[in-house]
Amino acid sequence: MDVGAWCGHCGESFRLAEMVDGGFDGRCPRCGFDLAPGYLPVAAAAVHDVLTAASALESAAGRLHDVAPRLHVDGRKLNADLGAALGES
């Protein structure tokens, strides 16, 4: 799953995976602004956890659709809940 992110400093968007591709340093891959001042180890683990969870969610949703095609998961509610967890609401 391609998880998008954006920098609160420069406003540029990027793939969250870009932050870990060359080793996580906690900086925006566009402007270099420090996105996790003082929390680098915690932020690195959290970014990896989000990417792992996104991949697991994508896989589980595909499996669920394959075995229970008449079961419809409310994607709008899921997106809203994820947005709330990310502090977007």
C-alpha positions, 0 to 999 in steps of 0.5 A: 500500500502506498502511504502518502505523507506531507511535511508540515514545514514545506507542505510538500508530499511524499511517500512515507516509505521514502523516509525509511528507504535510505535509513530513517533520519527523521527529516523531510525528504523534500526540505530536510526539516526535522519532523521528529525533534528529540524523538528519532527512535520513537518516530522511526519505529512508528513509521515502520509500524504504520507501513507494516500495518498498512501492508497487513490491512491491504492484504487482509482486506483482499483476503476478506473480499475473496472469501466473503464478497457479500461482506462490505466494509465501510471504507468511509468509516475506516478512513475517518477512524484512521484520520482521527488516529492521525490527528486529522479531525 
